[in-house]
Amino acid sequence: MSIWDFLETYGARLANGTLVTCAQFLFASMVAIVAALLAGLGRMSGNWFIRSFSIIYIEIFRGTSLLVQLYWIFYVLPLFGVSLPKFIAGFLSVGLNVGAYGAEIVRGAIRAVPRGQWEAAYALSMSPARRMRRIILPQAFVLMLPPWGNLLIELLKGTALVALIAVADLMFVAKQINGATFLSAQAFGVALVVYFVLARFLITPFMRWLERTMSRRLGRI
């Protein structure tokens, strides 16, 4: 079967799978960003409980496999009375995993803000929360963007694992088609191209645009 005949026959199913992958990516990204920000700030907190909780979260989710985390959240949590739909379990697992890596990016970027900026905000008698929100985080945000671009691409690729808990994403659909037709080159070839297009022509340009926009607002370009 030629690639054109393949797309004509299975294109609609693959498109639906791509939409699910995009939805998983968007929700997982939101979870990752929130988790990274909270854990990164918590890692620097003077409160020992918040700092300890943040460290435990970061070390557990960085030190164990995303696949194991996915299985735990979907298959093991119900044993403790917490049952999540497979769609939610999918993006929650991926988001929390990537958020643990992002937390260190957040912490490193905040630490990289010049000391003079901290001292100037302190001299203006700003509260710690306002100092962080108005002065430190906007500058740290620009420093976070390049590594976060790479992290979001890794997140996109990580969403392929949700097929293992029967979330009907692009990889799940490709595996179903391959199992029924044994057209491995076409099924996984299309999936490969779709993942590449999403990473190269959507995520990468968006992150570069965001870098330029934030740098311009801070007067760096």
Rosetta constraint file for C-alpha pairs under 8 A:
AtomPair CA 1 CA 5 HARMONIC 6.21 0.50
AtomPair CA 1 CA 6 HARMONIC 6.34 0.50
AtomPair CA 2 CA 6 HARMONIC 6.13 0.50
AtomPair CA 3 CA 7 HARMONIC 6.10 0.50
AtomPair CA 3 CA 186 HARMONIC 6.40 0.50
AtomPair CA 4 CA 8 HARMONIC 6.11 0.50
AtomPair CA 5 CA 9 HARMONIC 6.17 0.50
AtomPair CA 6 CA 10 HARMONIC 5.92 0.50
AtomPair CA 6 CA 11 HARMONIC 7.28 0.50
AtomPair CA 6 CA 186 HARMONIC 7.15 0.50
AtomPair CA 7 CA 11 HARMONIC 4.35 0.50
AtomPair CA 8 CA 12 HARMONIC 7.95 0.50
AtomPair CA 10 CA 14 HARMONIC 6.29 0.50
AtomPair CA 10 CA 177 HARMONIC 7.95 0.50
AtomPair CA 11 CA 15 HARMONIC 6.00 0.50
AtomPair CA 12 CA 16 HARMONIC 6.26 0.50
AtomPair CA 13 CA 17 HARMONIC 6.25 0.50
AtomPair CA 13 CA 173 HARMONIC 6.91 0.50
AtomPair CA 14 CA 18 HARMONIC 6.12 0.50
AtomPair CA 14 CA 170 HARMONIC 6.11 0.50
AtomPair CA 14 CA 173 HARMONIC 6.31 0.50
AtomPair CA 14 CA 174 HARMONIC 7.10 0.50
AtomPair CA 15 CA 19 HARMONIC 6.34 0.50
AtomPair CA 15 CA 170 HARMONIC 7.78 0.50
AtomPair CA 16 CA 20 HARMONIC 6.47 0.50
AtomPair CA 16 CA 169 HARMONIC 7.68 0.50
AtomPair CA 16 CA 170 HARMONIC 7.61 0.50
AtomPair CA 17 CA 21 HARMONIC 6.24 0.50
AtomPair CA 17 CA 168 HARMONIC 6.00 0.50
AtomPair CA 17 CA 169 HARMONIC 4.23 0.50
AtomPair CA 17 CA 170 HARMONIC 3.96 0.50
AtomPair CA 17 CA 171 HARMONIC 7.45 0.50
AtomPair CA 17 CA 172 HARMONIC 7.50 0.50
AtomPair CA 17 CA 173 HARMONIC 6.06 0.50
AtomPair CA 18 CA 22 HARMONIC 6.15 0.50
AtomPair CA 18 CA 169 HARMONIC 6.22 0.50
AtomPair CA 18 CA 170 HARMONIC 4.90 0.50
AtomPair CA 18 CA 194 HARMONIC 7.72 0.50
AtomPair CA 19 CA 23 HARMONIC 6.18 0.50
AtomPair CA 19 CA 169 HARMONIC 7.50 0.50
AtomPair CA 19 CA 170 HARMONIC 7.93 0.50
AtomPair CA 20 CA 24 HARMONIC 6.10 0.50
AtomPair CA 20 CA 168 HARMONIC 6.80 0.50
AtomPair CA 20 CA 169 HARMONIC 4.93 0.50
AtomPair CA 20 CA 170 HARMONIC 7.10 0.50
AtomPair CA 21 CA 25 HARMONIC 6.09 0.50
AtomPair CA 21 CA 159 HARMONIC 6.84 0.50
AtomPair CA 21 CA 160 HARMONIC 7.72 0.50
AtomPair CA 21 CA 169 HARMONIC 4.98 0.50
AtomPair CA 21 CA 170 HARMONIC 5.96 0.50
AtomPair CA 22 CA 26 HARMONIC 6.16 0.50
AtomPair CA 23 CA 27 HARMONIC 6.20 0.50
AtomPair CA 24 CA 28 HARMONIC 5.83 0.50
AtomPair CA 24 CA 87 HARMONIC 7.71 0.50
AtomPair CA 24 CA 90 HARMONIC 7.32 0.50
AtomPair CA 24 CA 91 HARMONIC 5.30 0.50
AtomPair CA 24 CA 159 HARMONIC 6.65 0.50
AtomPair CA 25 CA 29 HARMONIC 5.89 0.50
AtomPair CA 25 CA 91 HARMONIC 7.18 0.50
AtomPair CA 25 CA 155 HARMONIC 7.06 0.50
AtomPair CA 25 CA 156 HARMONIC 5.73 0.50
AtomPair CA 25 CA 159 HARMONIC 6.67 0.50
AtomPair CA 26 CA 30 HARMONIC 6.41 0.50
AtomPair CA 27 CA 31 HARMONIC 6.35 0.50
AtomPair CA 27 CA 91 HARMONIC 6.12 0.50
AtomPair CA 27 CA 92 HARMONIC 7.91 0.50
AtomPair CA 27 CA 95 HARMONIC 7.72 0.50
AtomPair CA 28 CA 32 HARMONIC 6.00 0.50
AtomPair CA 28 CA 91 HARMONIC 4.55 0.50
AtomPair CA 28 CA 92 HARMONIC 6.07 0.50
AtomPair CA 28 CA 93 HARMONIC 7.91 0.50
AtomPair CA 28 CA 94 HARMONIC 5.94 0.50
AtomPair CA 28 CA 95 HARMONIC 4.18 0.50
AtomPair CA 28 CA 96 HARMONIC 7.83 0.50
AtomPair CA 28 CA 155 HARMONIC 7.70 0.50
AtomPair CA 29 CA 33 HARMONIC 6.06 0.50
AtomPair CA 29 CA 95 HARMONIC 5.98 0.50
AtomPair CA 29 CA 152 HARMONIC 7.12 0.50
AtomPair CA 29 CA 155 HARMONIC 7.48 0.50
AtomPair CA 30 CA 34 HARMONIC 6.21 0.50
AtomPair CA 30 CA 95 HARMONIC 7.36 0.50
AtomPair CA 31 CA 35 HARMONIC 5.95 0.50
AtomPair CA 31 CA 91 HARMONIC 7.94 0.50
AtomPair CA 31 CA 92 HARMONIC 6.73 0.50
AtomPair CA 31 CA 95 HARMONIC 4.91 0.50
AtomPair CA 31 CA 96 HARMONIC 6.51 0.50
AtomPair CA 31 CA 99 HARMONIC 7.22 0.50
AtomPair CA 32 CA 36 HARMONIC 5.83 0.50
AtomPair CA 32 CA 94 HARMONIC 7.86 0.50
AtomPair CA 32 CA 95 HARMONIC 4.27 0.50
AtomPair CA 32 CA 96 HARMONIC 5.63 0.50
AtomPair CA 32 CA 97 HARMONIC 7.50 0.50
AtomPair CA 32 CA 98 HARMONIC 5.69 0.50
AtomPair CA 32 CA 99 HARMONIC 3.96 0.50
AtomPair CA 32 CA 100 HARMONIC 7.74 0.50
AtomPair CA 32 CA 102 HARMONIC 7.25 0.50
AtomPair CA 33 CA 37 HARMONIC 6.09 0.50
AtomPair CA 33 CA 99 HARMONIC 6.20 0.50
AtomPair CA 33 CA 102 HARMONIC 7.32 0.50
AtomPair CA 34 CA 38 HARMONIC 6.15 0.50
AtomPair CA 34 CA 99 HARMONIC 7.57 0.50
AtomPair CA 35 CA 39 HARMONIC 5.87 0.50
AtomPair CA 35 CA 95 HARMONIC 7.92 0.50
AtomPair CA 35 CA 96 HARMONIC 6.61 0.50
AtomPair CA 35 CA 99 HARMONIC 5.18 0.50
AtomPair CA 35 CA 100 HARMONIC 7.24 0.50
AtomPair CA 35 CA 103 HARMONIC 7.29 0.50
AtomPair CA 36 CA 40 HARMONIC 5.63 0.50
AtomPair CA 36 CA 99 HARMONIC 4.45 0.50
AtomPair CA 36 CA 100 HARMONIC 6.04 0.50
AtomPair CA 36 CA 101 HARMONIC 7.39 0.50
AtomPair CA 36 CA 102 HARMONIC 4.91 0.50
AtomPair CA 36 CA 103 HARMONIC 3.93 0.50
AtomPair CA 36 CA 104 HARMONIC 7.66 0.50
AtomPair CA 36 CA 106 HARMONIC 6.76 0.50
AtomPair CA 37 CA 41 HARMONIC 6.07 0.50
AtomPair CA 37 CA 102 HARMONIC 7.78 0.50
AtomPair CA 37 CA 103 HARMONIC 6.12 0.50
AtomPair CA 37 CA 106 HARMONIC 6.34 0.50
AtomPair CA 38 CA 42 HARMONIC 5.82 0.50
AtomPair CA 38 CA 103 HARMONIC 7.65 0.50
AtomPair CA 39 CA 43 HARMONIC 5.84 0.50
AtomPair CA 39 CA 54 HARMONIC 4.96 0.50
AtomPair CA 39 CA 55 HARMONIC 7.72 0.50
AtomPair CA 39 CA 57 HARMONIC 7.74 0.50
AtomPair CA 39 CA 58 HARMONIC 7.39 0.50
AtomPair CA 39 CA 100 HARMONIC 7.49 0.50
AtomPair CA 39 CA 103 HARMONIC 5.49 0.50
AtomPair CA 40 CA 44 HARMONIC 6.85 0.50
AtomPair CA 40 CA 54 HARMONIC 7.51 0.50
AtomPair CA 40 CA 102 HARMONIC 7.79 0.50
AtomPair CA 40 CA 103 HARMONIC 4.21 0.50
AtomPair CA 40 CA 104 HARMONIC 6.06 0.50
AtomPair CA 40 CA 105 HARMONIC 7.68 0.50
AtomPair CA 40 CA 106 HARMONIC 5.33 0.50
AtomPair CA 40 CA 107 HARMONIC 4.90 0.50
AtomPair CA 41 CA 45 HARMONIC 6.36 0.50
AtomPair CA 41 CA 103 HARMONIC 7.94 0.50
AtomPair CA 41 CA 106 HARMONIC 7.56 0.50
AtomPair CA 41 CA 107 HARMONIC 6.64 0.50
AtomPair CA 42 CA 50 HARMONIC 5.62 0.50
AtomPair CA 42 CA 51 HARMONIC 5.16 0.50
AtomPair CA 42 CA 53 HARMONIC 7.95 0.50
AtomPair CA 42 CA 54 HARMONIC 5.61 0.50
AtomPair CA 43 CA 50 HARMONIC 7.43 0.50
AtomPair CA 43 CA 51 HARMONIC 4.76 0.50
AtomPair CA 43 CA 52 HARMONIC 7.55 0.50
AtomPair CA 43 CA 54 HARMONIC 5.49 0.50
AtomPair CA 43 CA 55 HARMONIC 6.26 0.50
AtomPair CA 43 CA 107 HARMONIC 7.37 0.50
AtomPair CA 44 CA 51 HARMONIC 6.58 0.50
AtomPair CA 44 CA 107 HARMONIC 7.32 0.50
AtomPair CA 45 CA 50 HARMONIC 6.60 0.50
AtomPair CA 45 CA 51 HARMONIC 5.55 0.50
AtomPair CA 46 CA 51 HARMONIC 7.14 0.50
AtomPair CA 47 CA 51 HARMONIC 6.12 0.50
AtomPair CA 48 CA 52 HARMONIC 5.83 0.50
AtomPair CA 49 CA 53 HARMONIC 6.03 0.50
AtomPair CA 50 CA 54 HARMONIC 6.14 0.50
AtomPair CA 51 CA 55 HARMONIC 6.21 0.50
AtomPair CA 52 CA 56 HARMONIC 6.15 0.50
AtomPair CA 53 CA 57 HARMONIC 6.23 0.50
AtomPair CA 54 CA 58 HARMONIC 6.14 0.50
AtomPair CA 55 CA 59 HARMONIC 6.01 0.50
AtomPair CA 56 CA 60 HARMONIC 6.00 0.50
AtomPair CA 57 CA 61 HARMONIC 6.14 0.50
AtomPair CA 57 CA 100 HARMONIC 6.99 0.50
AtomPair CA 58 CA 62 HARMONIC 5.88 0.50
AtomPair CA 58 CA 100 HARMONIC 4.62 0.50
AtomPair CA 58 CA 101 HARMONIC 7.23 0.50
AtomPair CA 58 CA 103 HARMONIC 7.33 0.50
AtomPair CA 59 CA 63 HARMONIC 5.56 0.50
AtomPair CA 59 CA 100 HARMONIC 7.59 0.50
AtomPair CA 60 CA 64 HARMONIC 6.11 0.50
AtomPair CA 61 CA 65 HARMONIC 7.67 0.50
AtomPair CA 61 CA 66 HARMONIC 7.72 0.50
AtomPair CA 61 CA 69 HARMONIC 7.76 0.50
AtomPair CA 61 CA 96 HARMONIC 7.18 0.50
AtomPair CA 61 CA 97 HARMONIC 5.26 0.50
AtomPair CA 61 CA 100 HARMONIC 5.94 0.50
AtomPair CA 62 CA 97 HARMONIC 6.71 0.50
AtomPair CA 62 CA 100 HARMONIC 6.01 0.50
AtomPair CA 62 CA 101 HARMONIC 6.51 0.50
AtomPair CA 64 CA 68 HARMONIC 7.10 0.50
AtomPair CA 64 CA 69 HARMONIC 7.28 0.50
AtomPair CA 65 CA 69 HARMONIC 6.33 0.50
AtomPair CA 66 CA 70 HARMONIC 6.05 0.50
AtomPair CA 66 CA 93 HARMONIC 7.23 0.50
AtomPair CA 66 CA 94 HARMONIC 6.99 0.50
AtomPair CA 66 CA 97 HARMONIC 6.41 0.50
AtomPair CA 67 CA 71 HARMONIC 6.32 0.50
AtomPair CA 67 CA 161 HARMONIC 6.94 0.50
AtomPair CA 68 CA 72 HARMONIC 6.09 0.50
AtomPair CA 69 CA 73 HARMONIC 6.11 0.50
AtomPair CA 69 CA 93 HARMONIC 6.32 0.50
AtomPair CA 69 CA 97 HARMONIC 7.99 0.50
AtomPair CA 70 CA 74 HARMONIC 6.18 0.50
AtomPair CA 70 CA 89 HARMONIC 7.15 0.50
AtomPair CA 70 CA 90 HARMONIC 6.76 0.50
AtomPair CA 70 CA 93 HARMONIC 5.33 0.50
AtomPair CA 70 CA 94 HARMONIC 7.62 0.50
AtomPair CA 70 CA 162 HARMONIC 7.65 0.50
AtomPair CA 71 CA 75 HARMONIC 5.40 0.50
AtomPair CA 71 CA 76 HARMONIC 6.97 0.50
AtomPair CA 71 CA 165 HARMONIC 7.83 0.50
AtomPair CA 72 CA 76 HARMONIC 4.66 0.50
AtomPair CA 72 CA 77 HARMONIC 6.30 0.50
AtomPair CA 73 CA 77 HARMONIC 5.37 0.50
AtomPair CA 73 CA 84 HARMONIC 7.87 0.50
AtomPair CA 73 CA 89 HARMONIC 6.24 0.50
AtomPair CA 73 CA 93 HARMONIC 6.94 0.50
AtomPair CA 74 CA 78 HARMONIC 7.26 0.50
AtomPair CA 74 CA 83 HARMONIC 7.25 0.50
AtomPair CA 74 CA 84 HARMONIC 6.56 0.50
AtomPair CA 74 CA 85 HARMONIC 7.91 0.50
AtomPair CA 74 CA 86 HARMONIC 6.76 0.50
AtomPair CA 74 CA 89 HARMONIC 5.74 0.50
AtomPair CA 74 CA 90 HARMONIC 7.98 0.50
AtomPair CA 74 CA 165 HARMONIC 7.67 0.50
AtomPair CA 75 CA 79 HARMONIC 7.71 0.50
AtomPair CA 76 CA 80 HARMONIC 7.36 0.50
AtomPair CA 77 CA 81 HARMONIC 6.60 0.50
AtomPair CA 77 CA 82 HARMONIC 5.15 0.50
AtomPair CA 77 CA 83 HARMONIC 6.31 0.50
AtomPair CA 78 CA 82 HARMONIC 4.63 0.50
AtomPair CA 78 CA 83 HARMONIC 4.49 0.50
AtomPair CA 78 CA 84 HARMONIC 7.70 0.50
AtomPair CA 84 CA 88 HARMONIC 6.34 0.50
AtomPair CA 84 CA 89 HARMONIC 5.77 0.50
AtomPair CA 85 CA 89 HARMONIC 6.10 0.50
AtomPair CA 86 CA 90 HARMONIC 5.97 0.50
AtomPair CA 86 CA 165 HARMONIC 6.60 0.50
AtomPair CA 86 CA 166 HARMONIC 7.32 0.50
AtomPair CA 86 CA 167 HARMONIC 6.26 0.50
AtomPair CA 87 CA 91 HARMONIC 6.69 0.50
AtomPair CA 87 CA 167 HARMONIC 5.97 0.50
AtomPair CA 88 CA 92 HARMONIC 5.89 0.50
AtomPair CA 89 CA 93 HARMONIC 5.99 0.50
AtomPair CA 90 CA 94 HARMONIC 6.47 0.50
AtomPair CA 90 CA 159 HARMONIC 7.51 0.50
AtomPair CA 90 CA 162 HARMONIC 5.21 0.50
AtomPair CA 90 CA 165 HARMONIC 7.75 0.50
AtomPair CA 90 CA 167 HARMONIC 7.42 0.50
AtomPair CA 91 CA 95 HARMONIC 5.81 0.50
AtomPair CA 91 CA 159 HARMONIC 7.28 0.50
AtomPair CA 91 CA 162 HARMONIC 7.82 0.50
AtomPair CA 92 CA 96 HARMONIC 6.00 0.50
AtomPair CA 93 CA 97 HARMONIC 6.15 0.50
AtomPair CA 94 CA 98 HARMONIC 6.21 0.50
AtomPair CA 94 CA 155 HARMONIC 6.80 0.50
AtomPair CA 94 CA 158 HARMONIC 6.53 0.50
AtomPair CA 94 CA 159 HARMONIC 6.54 0.50
AtomPair CA 95 CA 99 HARMONIC 5.82 0.50
AtomPair CA 95 CA 155 HARMONIC 7.58 0.50
AtomPair CA 96 CA 100 HARMONIC 6.36 0.50
AtomPair CA 97 CA 101 HARMONIC 7.17 0.50
AtomPair CA 98 CA 102 HARMONIC 6.18 0.50
AtomPair CA 98 CA 151 HARMONIC 7.18 0.50
AtomPair CA 98 CA 155 HARMONIC 6.50 0.50
AtomPair CA 99 CA 103 HARMONIC 5.98 0.50
AtomPair CA 100 CA 104 HARMONIC 7.21 0.50
AtomPair CA 101 CA 105 HARMONIC 6.94 0.50
AtomPair CA 102 CA 106 HARMONIC 6.23 0.50
AtomPair CA 102 CA 148 HARMONIC 7.18 0.50
AtomPair CA 102 CA 151 HARMONIC 7.49 0.50
AtomPair CA 103 CA 107 HARMONIC 6.20 0.50
AtomPair CA 104 CA 108 HARMONIC 5.96 0.50
AtomPair CA 105 CA 109 HARMONIC 6.03 0.50
AtomPair CA 105 CA 144 HARMONIC 6.28 0.50
AtomPair CA 105 CA 147 HARMONIC 7.34 0.50
AtomPair CA 105 CA 148 HARMONIC 7.79 0.50
AtomPair CA 106 CA 110 HARMONIC 6.22 0.50
AtomPair CA 106 CA 140 HARMONIC 7.57 0.50
AtomPair CA 106 CA 144 HARMONIC 6.50 0.50
AtomPair CA 107 CA 111 HARMONIC 6.21 0.50
AtomPair CA 108 CA 112 HARMONIC 6.14 0.50
AtomPair CA 109 CA 113 HARMONIC 6.70 0.50
AtomPair CA 109 CA 140 HARMONIC 4.92 0.50
AtomPair CA 109 CA 141 HARMONIC 7.29 0.50
AtomPair CA 109 CA 143 HARMONIC 5.67 0.50
AtomPair CA 109 CA 144 HARMONIC 5.87 0.50
AtomPair CA 110 CA 136 HARMONIC 6.75 0.50
AtomPair CA 110 CA 137 HARMONIC 6.86 0.50
AtomPair CA 110 CA 140 HARMONIC 5.13 0.50
AtomPair CA 112 CA 140 HARMONIC 7.29 0.50
AtomPair CA 113 CA 117 HARMONIC 7.05 0.50
AtomPair CA 113 CA 118 HARMONIC 7.96 0.50
AtomPair CA 113 CA 136 HARMONIC 6.75 0.50
AtomPair CA 113 CA 139 HARMONIC 6.71 0.50
AtomPair CA 113 CA 140 HARMONIC 6.17 0.50
AtomPair CA 114 CA 118 HARMONIC 7.23 0.50
AtomPair CA 115 CA 119 HARMONIC 6.35 0.50
AtomPair CA 116 CA 120 HARMONIC 6.00 0.50
AtomPair CA 117 CA 121 HARMONIC 6.22 0.50
AtomPair CA 117 CA 135 HARMONIC 7.25 0.50
AtomPair CA 117 CA 136 HARMONIC 7.32 0.50
AtomPair CA 118 CA 122 HARMONIC 6.16 0.50
AtomPair CA 118 CA 131 HARMONIC 7.78 0.50
AtomPair CA 118 CA 135 HARMONIC 7.86 0.50
AtomPair CA 118 CA 136 HARMONIC 7.24 0.50
AtomPair CA 119 CA 123 HARMONIC 6.05 0.50
AtomPair CA 120 CA 124 HARMONIC 6.43 0.50
AtomPair CA 121 CA 125 HARMONIC 6.79 0.50
AtomPair CA 121 CA 126 HARMONIC 6.00 0.50
AtomPair CA 121 CA 131 HARMONIC 5.91 0.50
AtomPair CA 121 CA 135 HARMONIC 6.96 0.50
AtomPair CA 122 CA 126 HARMONIC 5.84 0.50
AtomPair CA 122 CA 127 HARMONIC 7.92 0.50
AtomPair CA 122 CA 131 HARMONIC 7.49 0.50
AtomPair CA 126 CA 130 HARMONIC 6.02 0.50
AtomPair CA 126 CA 131 HARMONIC 5.52 0.50
AtomPair CA 127 CA 131 HARMONIC 5.90 0.50
AtomPair CA 128 CA 132 HARMONIC 6.14 0.50
AtomPair CA 129 CA 133 HARMONIC 6.13 0.50
AtomPair CA 130 CA 134 HARMONIC 5.74 0.50
AtomPair CA 130 CA 135 HARMONIC 7.82 0.50
AtomPair CA 131 CA 135 HARMONIC 5.44 0.50
AtomPair CA 131 CA 136 HARMONIC 6.50 0.50
AtomPair CA 132 CA 136 HARMONIC 4.79 0.50
AtomPair CA 132 CA 137 HARMONIC 5.62 0.50
AtomPair CA 133 CA 137 HARMONIC 5.61 0.50
AtomPair CA 133 CA 138 HARMONIC 7.29 0.50
AtomPair CA 134 CA 138 HARMONIC 6.84 0.50
AtomPair CA 135 CA 139 HARMONIC 6.92 0.50
AtomPair CA 136 CA 140 HARMONIC 6.08 0.50
AtomPair CA 137 CA 141 HARMONIC 5.73 0.50
AtomPair CA 138 CA 142 HARMONIC 6.88 0.50
AtomPair CA 139 CA 143 HARMONIC 6.94 0.50
AtomPair CA 139 CA 218 HARMONIC 7.54 0.50
AtomPair CA 140 CA 144 HARMONIC 6.25 0.50
AtomPair CA 141 CA 145 HARMONIC 6.43 0.50
AtomPair CA 142 CA 211 HARMONIC 6.38 0.50
AtomPair CA 142 CA 214 HARMONIC 6.27 0.50
AtomPair CA 142 CA 215 HARMONIC 6.59 0.50
AtomPair CA 144 CA 148 HARMONIC 6.00 0.50
AtomPair CA 145 CA 149 HARMONIC 6.08 0.50
AtomPair CA 145 CA 207 HARMONIC 6.96 0.50
AtomPair CA 145 CA 210 HARMONIC 7.84 0.50
AtomPair CA 145 CA 211 HARMONIC 6.33 0.50
AtomPair CA 146 CA 150 HARMONIC 6.94 0.50
AtomPair CA 146 CA 207 HARMONIC 7.59 0.50
AtomPair CA 146 CA 211 HARMONIC 7.66 0.50
AtomPair CA 147 CA 151 HARMONIC 6.27 0.50
AtomPair CA 148 CA 152 HARMONIC 6.02 0.50
AtomPair CA 149 CA 153 HARMONIC 6.53 0.50
AtomPair CA 149 CA 203 HARMONIC 7.30 0.50
AtomPair CA 149 CA 204 HARMONIC 6.62 0.50
AtomPair CA 149 CA 207 HARMONIC 5.90 0.50
AtomPair CA 150 CA 154 HARMONIC 6.39 0.50
AtomPair CA 151 CA 155 HARMONIC 6.13 0.50
AtomPair CA 152 CA 156 HARMONIC 6.19 0.50
AtomPair CA 152 CA 203 HARMONIC 7.55 0.50
AtomPair CA 153 CA 157 HARMONIC 6.44 0.50
AtomPair CA 153 CA 199 HARMONIC 5.88 0.50
AtomPair CA 153 CA 203 HARMONIC 7.12 0.50
AtomPair CA 154 CA 158 HARMONIC 6.06 0.50
AtomPair CA 155 CA 159 HARMONIC 6.39 0.50
AtomPair CA 156 CA 160 HARMONIC 7.56 0.50
AtomPair CA 156 CA 195 HARMONIC 7.78 0.50
AtomPair CA 156 CA 199 HARMONIC 7.55 0.50
AtomPair CA 157 CA 195 HARMONIC 7.41 0.50
AtomPair CA 160 CA 169 HARMONIC 7.39 0.50
AtomPair CA 160 CA 170 HARMONIC 7.45 0.50
AtomPair CA 160 CA 171 HARMONIC 5.70 0.50
AtomPair CA 160 CA 172 HARMONIC 7.91 0.50
AtomPair CA 162 CA 166 HARMONIC 6.89 0.50
AtomPair CA 162 CA 167 HARMONIC 5.71 0.50
AtomPair CA 162 CA 169 HARMONIC 7.51 0.50
AtomPair CA 163 CA 167 HARMONIC 5.03 0.50
AtomPair CA 163 CA 168 HARMONIC 6.42 0.50
AtomPair CA 163 CA 169 HARMONIC 6.29 0.50
AtomPair CA 163 CA 171 HARMONIC 6.09 0.50
AtomPair CA 163 CA 172 HARMONIC 4.69 0.50
AtomPair CA 164 CA 172 HARMONIC 7.63 0.50
AtomPair CA 166 CA 172 HARMONIC 6.88 0.50
AtomPair CA 167 CA 172 HARMONIC 6.87 0.50
AtomPair CA 168 CA 172 HARMONIC 5.31 0.50
AtomPair CA 168 CA 173 HARMONIC 6.22 0.50
AtomPair CA 169 CA 173 HARMONIC 6.29 0.50
AtomPair CA 170 CA 174 HARMONIC 6.13 0.50
AtomPair CA 170 CA 191 HARMONIC 6.65 0.50
AtomPair CA 171 CA 175 HARMONIC 6.10 0.50
AtomPair CA 171 CA 188 HARMONIC 8.00 0.50
AtomPair CA 171 CA 191 HARMONIC 6.78 0.50
AtomPair CA 172 CA 176 HARMONIC 6.23 0.50
AtomPair CA 173 CA 177 HARMONIC 6.18 0.50
AtomPair CA 174 CA 178 HARMONIC 6.06 0.50
AtomPair CA 174 CA 187 HARMONIC 5.16 0.50
AtomPair CA 174 CA 188 HARMONIC 6.11 0.50
AtomPair CA 174 CA 191 HARMONIC 6.82 0.50
AtomPair CA 175 CA 179 HARMONIC 6.01 0.50
AtomPair CA 175 CA 187 HARMONIC 7.49 0.50
AtomPair CA 175 CA 188 HARMONIC 7.85 0.50
AtomPair CA 176 CA 180 HARMONIC 6.29 0.50
AtomPair CA 177 CA 181 HARMONIC 5.97 0.50
AtomPair CA 177 CA 182 HARMONIC 7.49 0.50
AtomPair CA 177 CA 183 HARMONIC 7.53 0.50
AtomPair CA 177 CA 187 HARMONIC 6.59 0.50
AtomPair CA 178 CA 182 HARMONIC 4.63 0.50
AtomPair CA 178 CA 183 HARMONIC 5.36 0.50
AtomPair CA 178 CA 184 HARMONIC 5.37 0.50
AtomPair CA 178 CA 187 HARMONIC 6.02 0.50
AtomPair CA 178 CA 188 HARMONIC 7.94 0.50
AtomPair CA 183 CA 187 HARMONIC 6.09 0.50
AtomPair CA 184 CA 188 HARMONIC 5.80 0.50
AtomPair CA 184 CA 189 HARMONIC 7.61 0.50
AtomPair CA 185 CA 189 HARMONIC 5.31 0.50
AtomPair CA 186 CA 190 HARMONIC 5.97 0.50
AtomPair CA 187 CA 191 HARMONIC 6.49 0.50
AtomPair CA 188 CA 192 HARMONIC 5.99 0.50
AtomPair CA 189 CA 193 HARMONIC 6.31 0.50
AtomPair CA 190 CA 194 HARMONIC 6.18 0.50
AtomPair CA 191 CA 195 HARMONIC 6.22 0.50
AtomPair CA 192 CA 196 HARMONIC 6.21 0.50
AtomPair CA 193 CA 197 HARMONIC 6.09 0.50
AtomPair CA 194 CA 198 HARMONIC 6.18 0.50
AtomPair CA 195 CA 199 HARMONIC 6.19 0.50
AtomPair CA 196 CA 200 HARMONIC 5.79 0.50
AtomPair CA 196 CA 201 HARMONIC 7.96 0.50
AtomPair CA 197 CA 201 HARMONIC 5.35 0.50
AtomPair CA 197 CA 202 HARMONIC 7.10 0.50
AtomPair CA 198 CA 202 HARMONIC 5.17 0.50
AtomPair CA 198 CA 203 HARMONIC 6.46 0.50
AtomPair CA 199 CA 203 HARMONIC 5.09 0.50
AtomPair CA 199 CA 204 HARMONIC 6.20 0.50
AtomPair CA 200 CA 204 HARMONIC 5.45 0.50
AtomPair CA 200 CA 205 HARMONIC 7.38 0.50
AtomPair CA 201 CA 205 HARMONIC 6.13 0.50
AtomPair CA 202 CA 206 HARMONIC 6.12 0.50
AtomPair CA 203 CA 207 HARMONIC 6.15 0.50
AtomPair CA 204 CA 208 HARMONIC 6.24 0.50
AtomPair CA 205 CA 209 HARMONIC 6.07 0.50
AtomPair CA 206 CA 210 HARMONIC 6.14 0.50
AtomPair CA 207 CA 211 HARMONIC 6.14 0.50
AtomPair CA 208 CA 212 HARMONIC 6.32 0.50
AtomPair CA 209 CA 213 HARMONIC 6.11 0.50
AtomPair CA 210 CA 214 HARMONIC 6.06 0.50
AtomPair CA 211 CA 215 HARMONIC 6.02 0.50
AtomPair CA 212 CA 216 HARMONIC 6.00 0.50
AtomPair CA 212 CA 221 HARMONIC 7.78 0.50
AtomPair CA 213 CA 217 HARMONIC 6.28 0.50
AtomPair CA 214 CA 218 HARMONIC 6.32 0.50
AtomPair CA 215 CA 219 HARMONIC 6.14 0.50
AtomPair CA 215 CA 220 HARMONIC 5.03 0.50
AtomPair CA 215 CA 221 HARMONIC 6.03 0.50
AtomPair CA 216 CA 220 HARMONIC 5.74 0.50
AtomPair CA 216 CA 221 HARMONIC 5.25 0.50
